[in-house]
Amino acid sequence: MRRGAGEGAGPAVGVDAGEDPRQDVTRLWAEVVATARRTVADGLVVGTSGNVSARLGDLVLVTPSGVPYDRLTPADLTGVDLTGRQVLGTLVPTSELPMHLAVYRATDARAVVHTHAVHATAVSTLVPELPPVHYMAAALGGPVRVAPYAPYGTDELAGNMLRALAGRSGCLLRNHGTVTYGATLDQAYDRTAQLEWMCRLWLTASSVPGLTPSLLTEAQVAEAGERLKGYGQRR
């Protein structure tokens, strides 16, 4: 593949011919940046922690390493192929690239959001799985697992994450944060926000002296999952 947007080259690898693949890449990059900024605005990350990516064909657009999201511009577009080879831009991709690529290789994800959300990270230090305190666990495929700790940016962490994601669209990373994915950036982000909220809910309920939160059964979570399939507007 030749280098693309920002360098005056041709269409990105793996992008089907259409109106103008470069416009698709530019539009998707704007969505990646907007989502990354939203993680900061909503308090899910601090500074340059966390990262966001989206897939278009065999191209993955990803936030660069160590650059504040409010400083990112269209000229900072950063993209890699599914092997991790940089094919767009000059900024170094996020250090968590192995984790993002592992999700894309193993699932049908089109977007990945990784955060250091406070309540979710706190829960990751306490339990091997987020207790099913709310039916929205079903929106992530069931009770959310905690991936064992491994150094950030490593293949070991990516492998631990994939095992925790089996049958799920989100997981916690022990002493680290969250990973969620979806068919769109909006869906991946919504799952991140829901996961952080459920963690906050469980921590709040668990903090009441002398009382233990009631938990949903596996059947109740499964029933909620079926009902959620029909949630929202019909198209």
Disulfide bonds with the S-S distance in Angstrom:
none
